[in-house]
Amino acid sequence: MTQSNDRLEAVKLARQIQAYMSDQRTLRSALDIAEKFALGHATAQELHCAYLAATAVANKAAWESTISAAKAAQNSSAADEATTKYIAMNAAQAAAWASNPIENGAKVTLVKLNVANVQAAKK
C-alpha cells in the first residue's frame, strides 16, 4: 500500500465509527482534510492543523473516559456513562490517527484497533 492509500484506508475505517465521535464538527473536518491530503487537495500545514485539533479532542475524550471509569469503579450505575465515554475516546483517537501527518504503516493498524474497541464495547 502507498502512503496515500494507507491514509485513505485509515479515513475509511474511522468514518465507520464517526457517529460516536464526541466533537463531530472537528473530527469530521480532520477526516475530510486527511482524505483531501491523500488525494493531493490539501497542504501539509492544513493536515497538521487538523491533526492538532483531532488530537486535542481525543485527549479530552481520553480524560473524560478515565474519569467515568473511575466513577464506574465506585458506583455501578455509572458504567453506562463510562462505556459511552470509552467509545467516544476510541472514535476520536481514530480520527486523530487518520489525520496524523507522520506517514507510517501503523496508521491503519491503530485505526483498526480503535474501530474494534468501539465494536466490542457496543456488544
N, C-alpha and C positions, 0 to 999 in steps of 0.2 A: 504494500500500500504506500502511496505517496503521502507526504505531509498534508497536502490539501485533502486527500481522501480520508486520512485519519481524522482531520478536523471535521469534515462533513459527517463522518460516521458518529463522532462524539456529539455533534449537534443533534443529529437524528435521534440518537439514544436519549439525550437529555430532554428532547421535546416529548418523549413518551411519558415523562413524569412532570411535565410543565404545569399541569393543573395543581400540583401540590406545592408549588413554589410560593413562598410567603410574600415576596415582593414581585408580583407578576410583571410590572412595567420594567423594572430594572433588569430582571433576569431574562425576560423575553428580548429586550433590547440587546443584551450581551450575546444571546444566541443568534440574533439576527446579524449582528456585526461580525461574529465569528464565522458565520456562513458566508457573508459578503467577503470577508478577508480571504477565505479559502477559494472563492471564485475570482479573486483579484479586484474586487469592487470596494474595498475598504483599506485604509492605511494601517501600518503597524502601530501608529500612535492611537488611532481610533480603537484598535483591538486592545491595546494596553489599557486605555481608559475604561473600556467595557469590562476587562478582566478585574481591574481595581474595584469597580462598582460591584461586580458579582461577588468578589471575594469579601467585600465589606458585608454584603447581605448574608453570605454563607457563614461568616464569623459571628454575626449577630444571631443567626439561626442556631449555630452550634452552642452559643452561650445560653439561649433560651431552652434548648433541648437539655442541656446539663442541669439547669435549674429545675425544669419539670421532672427530670429523672430523680433528682434529689427529693423533690416533694412526693413523688410516687413511692419512693422507698419508705417514706414516713407515713404515707396515707394512701391506701389502695384506691381510693376514689379518684386520685389524680393520675392514675395510669393512662386513661384515655388521652388526657392532655399531653402527657409525656410521649405517647406514641405519635400523636399529631405533630408535635414539635420535632421529633426524630425524623419523621417523613419529610417535613419542610426543610430540615437541615440537609438531608441527603439530596433533595431536589435542587437546593441552592448550590450545593457543592458540585453537582453535575454540571450546572451552568457555568460555574467558575472554572472547572477543568476544561470544559469545551472552549471557553474563551481565553484560556491560558496562552500567552504569546510564545511560550517555550515550545519548540517542536520536538516531540519525542513519542515513541511508540506506546508509552504508558498511558497517554491521554484516554484512548478508547477503553483500555482495561479499567481505569479508575472510574470512568463514567458508567461502565457496565456494572461495576461494584455498587455504585450509588443506586442504579436502577434496580438491581437485585435486592438491595436493602429495603427499598420502598415496597417492592412487590412482596417480600417476606413479611414486612410489618403490616401490610394490608390484609393478610390472611387471618 
